Structure formats: C-alpha cells, structure tokens
Amino acid sequence: MAALVVPADWIRNWEKSGKNEFLQLCRNLAESKPSDDVTLRESSAATLERKQEHDDIQAALYELAWQVIKGNLKLDQAASVLNDVMEFREDMSSILADVFCILDIETGCLEEKNKREHFTQLVGACLVLVPDTVLKERLDPETLESLGLIKQAQQFNQKIVKIKTKLFYKQQKFNLLREENEGYAKLITELGQDLSGNITSRLVLENIKSLIGCFNLDPNRVLDIILEVYECRSDQDEFFVPLIKSYMCEAQTLCHILGFKFKFYQEPNGETPSSLYHVAAALLQHNLIELGDLYVHLLPMDPSILEEHKREITEAKQIARKLTMVVVPSEKTEEKDKEKEKEEEKNEKPPDNQKLGLLEALLKIGDWQHAQSIMDQMPSFYAASHKSIAVALCQLLHITIEPLYRRAGVPKGAKGALNRPLKSKQAPKPAEAFEDLRKEVFTMLCYLGPHLSHDPVLFAKIVRLGKGFMKEYQNDKQEDKDRMDTLLSCFLSITDQVLLPSLTLMDCNACMSEELWGLFKMFPYQHRYRLYGQWKNETYNSHPLLVKVKAQTVDRAKYIMKRLTKENVKPSGRQIGKLSHSNPTILFDYMLSQIQWYDNLITPVVDSLKYLTSLNYDVLAYCIIEALANPEKEKMKHDDTTISAWLQSLASLCGSVFRKYPIELAGLLQYVTNQLKAGKSFDLLILKEVVQKMAGIEIADEMTQEQLEAMTGGEQLKAEGGYFGQIRNTKKSSQRLKDALLDHELALPLCLLMAQQRNGVVFLEGGEKHLKLVGKLYDQCHDTLVQFGGFLASNLSTEDYIKRVPSVDILCNQFHTPHDAAFFLSRPMYAHQILSKYDELKKTEKGNRQQQKVHKYIAACDLVMAPVHDSVVSLHPPKVWDDISPQFYATFWSLTMYDLAVPHNAYDREVNKLKVQMKAIDENPEMPPNKKKKEKERCTALQDKLQEEEKKQLEHVQRVLQRLKLEKDNWLLAKSTKNETITKFLQLCIFPRCIFSAIDAVYCARFVELVHQQRTPNFCTLLCYDRVFSDIIYTVASCTENEARRYGRFLCCMLDTVTRWHSDRAIYEKECGNYPGFLTILRATGFDGGNKADQLDYENFRHVVHKWHYKLTKASVHCLETGEYTHIRNILIVLTKILLCYPKVLNLGQALERRVHKICLEEKEKRPDLYALAMGYSGQLKSRKPYMVPENEFHHKELPVRNTGPTTVQNGPGSAGKPASTTSTGKPEEGASEENEKSKEKSQSAVKAASKTNNTTPKVTTSNGNGATNSTKLIKEKEDKDKSGKEKNKEKKEKTPAATPEAKAPGKEKQKEERPGKEEKTRETKEKTPKSEKEKFKKDEKASKDDKAKASGGESKSSAEKEREKEPSKERDVAKEAKTKESSKGEKAAVAGSLKSPVPRSESSESEREQKRRKLDTHSSPSHSSTVKDNLNELKDSATKHYTNHSTATLSKSKEREVDKKDMEKSRDRSREREKKERKRDHSNSDREVAQELKRRKDENGTSSSKHSKSESPSNSPQPNEKEKEKSKSSKSSSKEKSDSAKPEKGSSGGKKESRHDKEKAEKKEKRESTGAKEDKKHHKSSDKHR
C-alpha cells in the first residue's frame, strides 16, 4: 500500500522533488475533504467517500513514518514535513496520533532495537505537533514513560483502574423516606404549596436540590414523590411538566418509575386511577418519555386483546345464528342458560385495560399522534368500541372541527354550544377550511367508525359539514377540480365507513336519518346506491356489534311481519318505522322477501310505510332494484310460459310505493332502461305498474264499450270514465314521474328502446323461450310502450315534447323505430303544433266567423303537416305512392278518434253520474255541511269541465271533418288498380294500426267508414270490407293474445257498421245507396252517380253480408280445427269480441257451437287455458242464440218455408282478388254443412233467389252444405278431388284467361289471385255439370216431389226445424206469395240485379240466354255452381277484351251459346269420371238407375252434395241401396235451392226425405216457368257486378 501512496523514488530524491511531491499529495487529500456542514447531513455515499479519504492521508503519513523507522529518511526531514502537513487539516494531530498508536504496537513486537529507538525519536520530535493528552489516550504506558510523558507506567495503570471503578461501579448511598422524614416532609410541602403566585418550576427545583443535598434524599424517590404530587394535582400541567423536565436526567428512569406505578394496579380487582393515566399522557405528550418504553409496562398484552376481539366476533355470530334458527327452547336449556349467566357474574372482574386508559387520557389532552399509535396496535374499532374512548375521541373531534363548523355548517338560526380549543400546543390544529379536514379529522373519524353513534351531536355536525362542502362542490367553477374531487371521495368514504354504520347503532333516531338525507340528496343516485349496497352487504360483517344488531333487526322484522294485517296497519306501521330509522336495508330486505312469496302482503305493507323517513324511502328504492336484479332468481316460472310471481309482486309493489310516497324514481327508471339496452324485457312489467299507478293510465284491452267510448274524449273524460280503477289525485305523482324522466333524459330513450324491443322479444330474446311466453313479453312490451307514450303525450308540455321527439323519418330511418310506434310517438306532437299554429293565426286576424276559423285551422294543418308529407315519402318504396298519396298516409296516421267523433253518450253518462252523486250528497244526513259543500263544489266543477270539454271537442271535430272534406280528392291516386289501392291501404295503414291499441282498432273501423262517407274518389268501400272479412286466418294466426283482442274489436266495429246497413233498407239507401264506395262497375272514368244500375242494391248487399258471415265461420272453424294453440286461442278471443255482431245466422252459430264444444272436450285436461276460453265463449254464444235468425230472414231468399239457417253463403261483390274456396279445400265447411242438412229438409225452394245468389259472386263460391260428420272421409275426398281437379285446371286455364273484376287492367296480379279460384272451379264444374237438359228437367220434377214428401213428413233435427214443422200452412202461403211476386217483379229485378254489365241487354237476348243458363245454373248449389264459374270465366275473357278497368262487357248471344255447349260437353265427361269414382267408394249394389240418379245429383249439387253422398257410406247405414236413393233425391232437392246446397241428416228416413223433395221440386218448377229467362240473366249480371 505504501508503494502506492509514497513511491520509493520520492524517498530517494527527497530533497530534489520527493518532499514537494509528498506535500502536494497530502494537500490534495486534505482539500477534497467534505465540509463540516455537509458531513452533518451527508448521505451514506458521502460518508464512505470521507472515510476513504481519511484512510488515504493516514496511509501516506504511516508510510512516511515507516521510512524514518527503517532509516531510509532522516528524522529532521520527516519532522519538518510533518510540521508542514499539520496545517492542511484541523484533525491532523488526531490522525497522526492514530498512526503513532499503530506504529507503537508494531514496533513493540519487533526484535530490532534500532527501529524501536527510531520510532521513539520520531514521536519525541513530534511532541510539539500532537498534544500530550491525546498521546496519553492512545499510546502504551511504557512508551509514554520512555518519552517522559509519565513518571511510572505501573502507577499510571493503577490510577486508570480506580477512576473507572469510581465512575461505573461505586454507588452513592441516599436516605429513603423512612430514614429522613423531615427532608421528605419538606419536599412534599414544597410541591404542595399554592402555585397561583409567582412561584415557578425553576424556583421550586432549586429548593428541591437544596433539600436533596441537605437531607441526602434519594433522587429517584424524590422523582417518585414529584409524580405522586403531580397525580394529585393533575390540573397543574404547566408547573409539573417543566419541573420534571428540568429535574430528570434520563427518560428511562422516569419510564421505569411510571411502569412500577402501573404495575401496582395490575391486581385482579385493581383499578388504575385516571390521574395516573393523565400524568403518563402528559409526559408522553411533552416527549419526556417514549411510548414504546412505557407500553411494555401496561396490561393486557396485545395477543390477549386480539383473542378477546376474536371471541367477541364468534359470540356475536353465535347469537345471530341462534336468532335466525327456529328452535323451541325446552325448560332445561333455559335453566342452564340462567345458571351460566350467574356463574359469569360471580367471576372476578378482570383487571382494567391500562392501554385503553392511557389512550383515553391521551385523547382528552389532545395527543392524537400517540393515541393513533396505540390504536394501531389493536384490532380495528376495538378501542373505539369502548364508550369512554369513543366519547373522548368525539370530544377531540368537536374541538378540531369547531371553526369550520361555525363557518360552513351551522344552519340558519341555530347557535349551539361553543367548544373551546385545547391549551396544549401539541393538540391537533383546528380546521379552518375543508382542505384541513384531510389532515386529521377524516383519520380520526375512520378510527371512530360506527361508534360515532355515541355522539349524535357530532354526527349531525359532520353531516352538516358534508352539506356545506356539497354546496361548494356544486358551485365550483372547475377551479381546483382535482382537489374538490379528492375531498368528495373522502366525504363518501366517511359516509360509508362512519355515518351509515353509526346510524345503525343509534337507537331509532329519526332526526339523524333526516339530517343524513339532507346530505344524501345532494349526491347523485349512483353514489347513494353504491353506499346503500356497501351498507347492506358489507358493513354489517365488519364489527361484532353490527352482526348482533343485524340479527336482532331480522328477528324483530319477522315478529312484525307475522302480525301485519290490514286491520293493524297503523300500530305495525309505527313499529316498522321505528325499526327502519336505524336499519332500513336489513328490514326492507326481509320485507321484500316476504312480499315475493305472499303478494297479499303488498297492500298492508304499502300502507304501513307511512312512518318512514326520506332516507328510508330512498333505501327502499335501492332494495327494490337490488331484489329485481337478483341474478339468482329466475324471472320465468318453471313451465317457461309465464313471468315469475315474485317479479309480478315486486312490480306491483313498485307501482304502489312510488305513487304513494315521495321516492326518487331515477334509479328504477335507469334500471329498466339498462335492462332494455341489454335486450331483456321482463322488467318492463315494473315500468308498466309505475306508470299505471302514478299517472293513472291503465293498459286495458278488456275495456267495456263505455270505457272505450270515454277514451275517445278529452283528458277529463278519460280520467272519469276511461279506466277501471278510478285513480284520483295522480297530479303530484305523475308530475314526479315526469320530472324524473326529463331530468335524467330517459323519456325518449325508453320509448325508442321499447319500440325496438318489441321485435327483439321475438327475434333476439325469444329464441329458446316458449311461444306463449314470447307472446306475453311482446304484449307487455307493446302495452307498456302505448301506456308510456300516452303518459308522455298527456303530461309533457308542448315544448318539452317537441324538443325531445324527432321527426318520423329520423325515428324510422335513424333509430329503426317501427312505423306504427314512430307515428304513435309523433302524433301528439302534430296535434300540439297544429293547435298552437291555429291559435297564432286566430290572433293575427280577428275574424270570428266559423268559416274563417275553419280556413285558419286548415291553413295551420297545411303548415304543420307539409313537412310530414315530405318526410313520410322515405318510409316506403316509390311504388307505394302510386296508389295512395303521402298526404293520405300521414293524415291516417296523425289523426285519432278524438279528431273523428265526439262521444256525446259518454259525456252525458259522466255528467249524469255527477248529478246522481250531488243528489246523494244532498240526501246524506250524516255528512257534515262543510264536507257537503266541498263535495258539491267538486262535482259541479267537474261537470262544468266535462261540458266545456265536450263543446271544445265538438268544434275540433267539425274543423277536422271540413279539412278532410277538402283533402279527400287528393288521397287515393289509383294509378294502378283499385284492388292495389285497397291492398296498400290495408297493408300500410289499417292492419298495422288496428292491432296497436283498442282505441286504434275503433279508429281504423271509423276511418274506413269516414272515407266512405266523404265519397272519396277511387275508394271501393265494398272491396275494402270484403278484403277485411274474407280470410282472417292468417291475420288471426299471427297475432299475440292482446293483438287478437284488438283485432277482434276492429272486426266488431267493422261488422257493427255492416250490420247497421244490413238492418234497414232506409239506412242503407241513405248511407250507401248513391255512394262511390258501393259501385260495382269499376270504370276508368270517375264516378257517375246518375247510373243507378252501377250501384249494389239492398238485397244484393244482404247477400254479400251473408257471404262475409260465412267466410268468418269458415275461417273460425279452420282455426279451431288446426289444433295449434295460437290459432285456437286467438280465434276464440276474436269470436268473443265480435259476439254482438256475429254470428247472426242460426246455422252458422250452430256450426261454431259444435266446434267450440269439441274444443272444450279435447282441451279440458291438456290445455286448461284454452278450455276456459272455449267454455266462456260457448256460454256467451248460447246466450246469443235467441238473437240469431234463420238464413232466409238474414237475406231475402223468397222461400215458401221458413229456414232456421242459411243453406248457402252468398258470394257478394268484392270477393274478387281472394282465392275461391270450395268444400273440397278445407275442413271449416263440415260444421256449416250439418246445419244445411237440417235446413234442406225444411225448404228446397226459391229457384230465382238461388240464381241471384249464384250469380252475385261467381268467383268466390263456398258451401255450407255438408252433412258429413266423419272428418277423415272428407279429407280423403278432398285429396281425391285435388288430384282429379288439377288436370282440368290446366285445360280451364288455357281456355279462360283469369281476370279480376275489380282490377282495372289485366295483368300478372290478376292471374295470381284467380289461380286458387280456378282450381276449385274446375273441380266443381266436373261434378256439377248435368249430362243433358232433359235430365235436368227430370230432376226438377223428382226434386219437387221429394221436397213435398219431405215437407209433409220430414223429421226435424234441430229446434228451428221443429218450429217449421209446426207452421206448414204458413210456409205454403209464403211459397204461393213468392211465386206470384216473382212474375210481377221480373222486369224490376232484372234491372236492379244487373250489377255486372254496364250496357243494358234487350229482352230477347235475356229470354234466349235464360234457357241456356237455366239448364246449367238453376239446379246447381249457389256456392258451388260449376256453371256459374264457367260463365264467370267467359265473362272474364270478355271483360279483358272490352274494358281496361276490369269492367266486363256483355257477351254476345252466339258466343254465349258456344261456350255453354262446350261447358255442357266438358261437364258430361267429368260427371262420368266422377260417377266411376263414387261407385268404387260406395260399396253399394244399387242398379244402373240409382247410379244415374247419383250422377245427376252430383251434377246438380256439386262438391257439397258429393261430399254428403260420401259421408252416407254403407259403413254408416245398414241399407246401402236405400241410402243411394235418398242421396239422389236429396241432390235433386238441393239443386233447386237459392243458397248453398243443403243435405239431409244421416239418420233421417228415406220416405220422409222423398216427400219433402217432391214438394220442393214441384214448387221450384212452377217458379221457373213463371219467372222466365229474364230472372236468370238478371242474377247473372248481379253476380258479375258484385265481383
């Protein structure tokens, strides 16, 4: 190392350069030494550096000295260099002494004497440089002796030992108390003197020192006595603390003395005095002792504290478990518990907790730092769980927050007691601003935790500070946002960890609950609900006390809920309120669990909640949402077809609670919104209930007619008469709901989400769900949308509504809202805008005339609706607007029933109710006069409001109708065909809206009637009604349950209108007679009202209505026989709804009754809900039987015998465009056919009427007549007919091009519509065409004979038949009259019935044509007449040639004859084939004559009679041959009937049938002869025209 520091070259060349080099080295090492200032606070790195430099300079000096010892360097040279080096550093002498010490040891061990001498000489030379004292410390005594610094080394060693002994081992003897009484007495007197004067601790200390010196007192005992006196005078901190501080020399001594004092009180029953704690705390606060030194002297030990804490938690959990367990305690267990309690009382009380005592003392004097250290040693909240500690900490908090509370927390008018600050400077600094709270106050509160409950005043102060902060936070202008956010999070944490748990431990303090709500209501609901969630689910597990409280609350809640009934709501409510002030979350959680099981608790529970605080109501809202969102509960029942009962109960509770009490709705509404966003629609049930209860707006598809009528009036009428439960006083609750929706911007999102979710239910949500459930969810979603939209429309102001709802095109195109929902939401906006614009225009011009007002209203409509007309164009393809104008489309969707009609009856009804109420009030003697007066005033005011509202609506409706009158010419453009126009109208307007709501269903029917009444150009009323009634199967099948109700209501209203027209000729002539909607000629040019022949006359209209009734029957029977749940349920709902208007015809009603009875039998066990529906309808149907009429009364058949049921369904106009249906195509005819069998036995006349109805609607012909009860046979027959008919269809299609009468030009659409009809026609013609004219006349004669025989001796199968049998003479008279009338009416009927041909024909052409037609037409069944259909096809051919508007021209005579001949030939061929097939099926041995008769019967009667013959197979009858005869006879009779062919019952006797047939044949033959050819021609025309 020396070589590195002092190289040998330096020594050799010392004088030249070595000396200077060495000095330079030492100087460099000395100068790099850090300064003294830096060394005081140098880092560890600097310390190492300094040590390294010290070692380097020491090494340099060492090397130099060693060179001298070796003799390489002279002594004087080294001494001079060392002298120079001493100037470089102050501590250089000490470093040099260290070097000498090392060299002393090293040279002492060497044997070479000269080196030792050199060392001694070197040290001697350096004595001037190093002080003697330093050398004496470090060198060996012998070296010192040799240097002459000491005399003798031995004496020096002895002296050192003596000094050390005296210093470290020798003790001075002091006098203790018993040895020196006087001295200690004087000491006590000195300490106990009055300190109020100028006596200071310093003066007393001098006296104490004198006493110690004089009496030789023990200083430790003196200190002990000072502490004792301090204990007695613990208020004199300012005197004793400085005294002790100046007296004592070591903190350890003082700590030991205090420790011995504490030890003295650690006996089992010992109680440490509070004064001792105070003294210890004061000494700790002034840092006279260390907490760690004193802490070890205190008991109990920390591990035992931890064990005690764990034991408390375990005990609390056991208590909670016992309370939740259902145990019936026996007497023995009770005695044992009592004994245990006594033993515990006998046990000695454990020593007090000295650590907690010291902690309390520290808190009282404000030493928070030391107190915090002690609390950190213990489990959480262990210290604060002792009341004294909690109270002391609370007091410290009072003092700390006082200045800030005075500034920002004291309410106006409050004074409050002042808290003086602590005198101690070490106490926490009082908070002046909210920022200061973060320093210590929040920390103190966290240590206090739930035990703030011990000081409600401090609780209130903290809450008020929170309110003060929130005001500042809300007013903060983004300055210091981070700081304010940090403070907000601190307040939220304090609320969570301190305020809410403290409220739990307070004994039902309602004031604190309300105070806390003052703070909570400033938080957004998200923060509040988060706090409630923590409180409910986590806080109660954090402390043993809270665990016990939770168990006790649940126990008490059970006790109350078990006894809660409607009768004791008030006392129970008070108990619930009392319990809820402290523990609302636990209480409500239990109550909601009970309600989910027992929904009958809802009403008493809601009534019992009136004693809750505002905070509790908010907590209740949270608990409800949490219960709804419980992921462990299924929202469907196990059968997956209905919503769970618990969800329904909670939804009902929501509605009731939120209506009755002022609870914030934002959270609940947001929850429903979020569920909808997630594609879950179950929870819409909640929104439905809330809106229903709070706004009084019900969803009711089961409305009575009176209610529905009231719903078409104004708001007041709706509220009074429109709902089942008359919910009054909803003004406040509906305002709250509205405010919640607007404040949180949820109104439009909820509407849009519901509108979108309707389809989502089916396509997204409904994948794996049961169809029934999907339907219910769809209905719920739709109904809630309607209800919610209704609420917004009636409660939002015009500005609010317009501001929030975008235009229709944006709703549909951007938000993908379905069109019906988009218009539903926009409709109120249009009404608002039109009225406001109308009011503006009225103000600008002051004209009051009615005409001027109407013009202004129309101008306002144009201004508002013009943009709407433009926007709707984008909703549909351009082709749509070829048929209907955007104006018509927008008008239809923007109007409501309120705009179309005034419900005068409803207004009168409600006014009369009020009058009755007022009369009852007058007559009530018990009511006090004041109340009478108030009630009467209320009724009078309501009456005036209703009358004013009625007047206002009347004026409005008149204005609207005037507007429509002006608009109507531009509505229907009809650029294609009328058929297309009607299709578009039904598809885009009627069908979507009629199932939207019950009122919309009524509106649609009323609108159709209105369009008709307005004489709208290009609108064919007849066609529209026909399309609605003709085939309802698909519409019904695709409806949900509620949609089926609304669709049924729509059909009922449509039928009601038709029934009114049908009921009276005068009404028909007035409302339809000269209207363009009842034109049967569809011309290219406009309506020529002068041509009476173009209009449908009254009688033919009645035939058409009968056809519609039959169509409905057929569709209904089809649906009932499908076996599909949806089909059966929906058709039963629809039938129930239309029961007032349908069925009106007896045999149709009986057919329905049988099918429904069959459903009842089949579904009783399988599907009880269908059974219940069917039974309900069956009962209602039976009650309507007296109102049903026979067919001949329903439409004029001119029958000699009264019919109990229609034997045919009349095919009226407007049937074109619908597929023709025959008995061979579906089951529904079976039921109707059974009725026709009965009617056939009674009457087989009215040939002319038959020809009329045959020709009215030749395109769509259906049969009621089919007596077969064996449905399987019918199905087989149907299949056979389908096969045989297909080949003929091809031929028919080639020869007769399809043409729809209503269409204006032939095209592809016509052909598509006609195809089903053609297939059926070919089947019918094959069966119905007779072989020859002779055979027809023979049949006529036979049929008349059979009829007569049947009429005289026929056996009736129904009650209607019995009635007819009772009146044979009357029937004969009617027949005679009919015959005479026919001859006289011939000319008129021909004109009135010619509905098809616009060009009148000559008499000669009619007579010639009649002969041909009678051969083909008159004997065939009206609904299945093959010849009618053949002729129809001929007419279609001619129509396509002559008229572009599908108006058919008359056929020339020659052409007609040719076609007739062709048809005759075809029909003969087909009948032969049919005959062969029938023989194979019927295993009969009948002869050729019977077979021919059967063939003729087929020719005459068509499919229906052929089906009847099949059903009468030998398997059903023991005499096949007789059956064949009966069948042939019945076929003859049926061929004469006007209506659909009627068949005899299976069991009726052949003889009776023959007599009836003979009579009827004779009568029919007479009629034919009398009427002549004109009749047939007339009916042919009428049928064409109907088409």
Salt bridges, closest charged atoms under 4 A:
ASP9 OD1 - ARG12 NH2 2.33
ASP36 OD1 - LYS33 NZ 3.89
ASP55 OD2 - LYS51 NZ 3.65
ASP55 OD1 - HIS54 ND1 3.88
ASP91 OD2 - ARG89 NH2 3.07
ASP98 OD1 - ARG138 NH1 2.61
ASP104 OD1 - ARG116 NH1 2.95
GLU112 OE1 - LYS115 NZ 2.83
ASP224 OD2 - ARG221 NH1 2.42
ASP224 OD1 - LYS261 NZ 3.13
GLU228 OE2 - LYS261 NZ 2.47
GLU231 OE2 - LYS261 NZ 3.79
ASP237 OD1 - HIS278 NE2 3.09
ASP302 OD1 - LYS355 NZ 2.73
GLU360 OE2 - LYS364 NZ 3.02
ASP367 OD2 - HIS370 ND1 2.57
GLU402 OE2 - ARG406 NE 2.73
GLU402 OE1 - LYS461 NZ 3.72
GLU435 OE2 - ARG438 NH1 3.00
GLU435 OE1 - ARG483 NH1 3.51
ASP436 OD1 - LYS439 NZ 3.57
ASP455 OD2 - HIS398 NE2 2.73
GLU472 OE2 - ARG407 NH1 3.90
ASP480 OD2 - ARG483 NH2 3.46
ASP485 OD2 - LYS481 NZ 3.20
GLU515 OE2 - ARG464 NE 3.28
GLU515 OE2 - LYS467 NZ 2.86
ASP589 OD1 - LYS536 NZ 3.51
ASP607 OD1 - LYS660 NZ 2.72
ASP618 OD2 - ARG528 NE 2.56
GLU626 OE1 - LYS536 NZ 2.71
GLU664 OE1 - ARG528 NH2 2.75
ASP683 OD2 - LYS635 NZ 2.67
GLU689 OE1 - LYS693 NZ 3.17
ASP701 OD2 - ARG1046 NH1 2.82
GLU702 OE2 - ARG1045 NE 2.31
GLU702 OE1 - LYS1137 NZ 3.93
GLU709 OE1 - ARG909 NH2 3.41
GLU715 OE2 - LYS718 NZ 3.71
GLU720 OE2 - ARG728 NH1 3.36
GLU745 OE2 - ARG804 NH2 3.55
ASP783 OD1 - ARG1046 NH1 3.33
ASP800 OD1 - ARG804 NH1 3.43
ASP820 OD1 - ARG758 NH2 2.83
GLU840 OE1 - LYS837 NZ 3.97
ASP883 OD2 - LYS984 NZ 3.72
ASP899 OD1 - HIS956 NE2 2.53
GLU910 OE2 - LYS913 NZ 3.21
ASP922 OD1 - LYS936 NZ 2.96
GLU935 OE1 - ARG938 NH2 3.39
GLU950 OE2 - HIS904 ND1 2.78
GLU967 OE2 - ARG963 NE 3.00
ASP969 OD1 - LYS968 NZ 3.48
GLU980 OE1 - LYS984 NZ 2.89
ASP1000 OD1 - ARG993 NE 2.80
GLU1009 OE2 - ARG1060 NH2 2.88
ASP1026 OD1 - LYS1107 NZ 2.47
GLU1041 OE2 - ARG1045 NH2 3.12
GLU1069 OE1 - LYS1092 NZ 3.78
GLU1071 OE1 - ARG1060 NH2 2.72
ASP1094 OD2 - ARG1083 NH1 2.62
ASP1094 OD1 - LYS1585 NZ 3.26
GLU1099 OE2 - ARG1065 NH2 3.77
GLU1099 OE2 - ARG1102 NE 3.84
GLU1121 OE2 - ARG1155 NE 2.50
GLU1153 OE1 - LYS1185 NZ 3.15
GLU1163 OE2 - ARG1167 NH2 2.88
ASP1169 OD2 - LYS772 NZ 2.99
GLU1191 OE2 - HIS1106 NE2 3.57
GLU1191 OE2 - HIS1195 NE2 2.80
GLU1191 OE1 - LYS1197 NZ 3.62
GLU1193 OE2 - ARG1202 NE 3.05
GLU1198 OE2 - HIS1196 NE2 3.62
GLU1230 OE1 - ARG1155 NH2 3.81
GLU1234 OE1 - ARG1154 NE 2.54
GLU1235 OE2 - ARG1154 NH1 2.41
GLU1277 OE1 - LYS1510 NZ 2.58
ASP1280 OD2 - ARG1481 NH2 2.70
ASP1282 OD1 - ARG1323 NH2 3.10
GLU1314 OE2 - LYS1259 NZ 3.46
GLU1314 OE1 - LYS1321 NZ 3.94
GLU1314 OE1 - LYS1436 NZ 2.36
GLU1319 OE1 - ARG1323 NH2 3.87
GLU1324 OE1 - LYS1328 NZ 3.31
GLU1324 OE2 - HIS1424 ND1 3.09
GLU1324 OE1 - LYS1429 NZ 2.40
GLU1327 OE2 - ARG1474 NE 3.67
GLU1333 OE2 - LYS1415 NZ 1.70
ASP1340 OD1 - HIS1419 ND1 2.35
ASP1340 OD1 - LYS1536 NZ 3.40
ASP1340 OD2 - ARG1568 NH1 2.86
GLU1341 OE2 - LYS1565 NZ 2.61
ASP1346 OD2 - LYS1561 NZ 2.95
ASP1347 OD1 - HIS1557 ND1 3.04
GLU1355 OE2 - LYS1357 NZ 3.91
GLU1355 OE1 - LYS1552 NZ 2.77
GLU1361 OE1 - LYS1242 NZ 2.34
GLU1363 OE1 - ARG1202 NH1 3.44
GLU1367 OE2 - LYS1370 NZ 3.84
GLU1382 OE1 - LYS1248 NZ 3.55
GLU1387 OE1 - LYS1574 NZ 2.67
GLU1403 OE1 - LYS1574 NZ 2.36
GLU1406 OE2 - LYS1577 NZ 3.32
GLU1406 OE2 - LYS1581 NZ 3.67
GLU1408 OE1 - LYS1453 NZ 3.89
GLU1408 OE1 - ARG1457 NH2 2.56
GLU1410 OE2 - ARG1414 NE 3.86
ASP1417 OD1 - ARG1413 NH1 3.15
ASP1430 OD1 - LYS1292 NZ 1.76
GLU1456 OE2 - ARG1401 NH1 3.69
GLU1456 OE1 - ARG1409 NE 2.54
ASP1469 OD1 - ARG1472 NH1 3.08
GLU1473 OE1 - LYS1288 NZ 2.63
GLU1475 OE2 - ARG1479 NH2 2.20
GLU1475 OE2 - ARG1488 NH1 3.91
GLU1475 OE1 - LYS1495 NZ 2.79
GLU1478 OE2 - ARG1474 NH2 3.33
GLU1478 OE2 - ARG1481 NH1 2.90
GLU1493 OE2 - LYS1342 NZ 3.13
GLU1493 OE2 - LYS1532 NZ 3.26
GLU1500 OE2 - LYS1339 NZ 3.29
GLU1512 OE2 - HIS1508 NE2 3.84
GLU1512 OE1 - LYS1523 NZ 2.93
GLU1526 OE1 - LYS1553 NZ 3.44
GLU1554 OE2 - LYS1529 NZ 1.23
GLU1566 OE1 - LYS1379 NZ 2.24
GLU1575 OE1 - LYS1578 NZ 3.20
GLU1575 OE1 - HIS1579 NE2 3.58
ASP1584 OD2 - HIS1580 NE2 3.13
